[in-house]
Amino acid sequence: MNEQLEEAQQTVAEIRALIGTLPIRDRMIIDWRVSDLHAMLSRFGHLGRLALALCSAEIQLQDAEEEWAEHERRQLAEQEALGA
């Protein structure tokens, strides 16, 4: 099997396993939202995929910015602790 296909299948399996650990209400909400997203992608095709990709990239950027800010806060606290 194609390596890219195997990686994609593994990613889906890992996400589904994580979702499977959530309470039933949360799993139902996720199922509904996934259904909504599939409907949007079906309706808008390439444009829907592009919108979803942009949203995902923006979320990843926000996460990275938050992680970096936390890293800087920790470094500052360490420097202050050493200087105190």
C-alpha positions in Angstrom: 0.0 0.0 0.0 1.1 3.5 -0.7 3.0 5.1 2.2 0.9 8.3 2.0 -2.3 6.3 2.1 -1.1 4.3 5.1 -0.2 7.5 7.0 -3.6 9.1 6.2 -5.3 5.9 7.4 -3.2 5.9 10.6 -4.0 9.5 11.3 -7.8 8.9 10.9 -7.5 5.8 13.2 -5.7 7.8 15.9 -8.2 10.6 15.8 -11.1 8.2 15.9 -9.5 6.4 18.8 -9.1 9.7 20.7 -12.7 10.6 20.0 -13.8 7.2 21.2 -12.5 8.0 24.7 -14.8 11.0 25.0 -18.2 11.0 26.6 -21.1 9.9 24.3 -22.5 13.5 24.1 -19.2 14.8 22.9 -18.9 12.0 20.4 -22.4 12.8 19.1 -21.5 16.5 18.7 -18.3 15.6 16.8 -20.3 13.3 14.5 -22.8 16.1 13.8 -20.0 18.6 13.0 -18.2 16.2 10.8 -21.4 15.6 8.9 -21.8 19.4 8.5 -18.3 19.7 7.2 -18.8 16.9 4.7 -22.0 18.6 3.5 -20.2 21.9 3.1 -17.3 20.2 1.3 -19.7 18.4 -1.0 -21.6 21.6 -1.8 -18.6 23.8 -2.4 -16.0 21.3 -3.6 -12.5 22.8 -4.0 -13.5 26.1 -2.4 -14.8 24.2 0.6 -11.6 22.3 0.9 -9.6 25.5 0.6 -11.7 27.1 3.3 -11.2 24.1 5.6 -7.5 24.1 4.9 -7.2 27.8 5.8 -9.2 27.3 9.0 -7.0 24.4 10.0 -3.8 26.4 9.2 -5.1 29.4 11.3 -5.8 27.1 14.2 -2.3 25.6 14.0 -0.8 29.1 13.8 -2.8 30.2 16.9 -1.6 27.1 18.8 2.0 27.7 17.8 1.7 31.3 18.9 0.3 30.3 22.2 3.0 27.7 22.8 5.7 30.3 21.9 4.2 32.8 24.3 4.1 30.2 27.1 7.7 29.3 26.3 8.7 33.0 26.5 6.8 33.4 29.8 8.7 30.4 31.3 12.0 31.7 30.2 11.3 35.1 31.7 10.2 33.5 34.9 13.4 31.5 35.0 15.6 34.5 34.3 13.8 36.5 37.1 14.2 33.6 39.5 17.9 33.4 38.8 18.3 37.2 39.0 16.3 37.5 42.3 
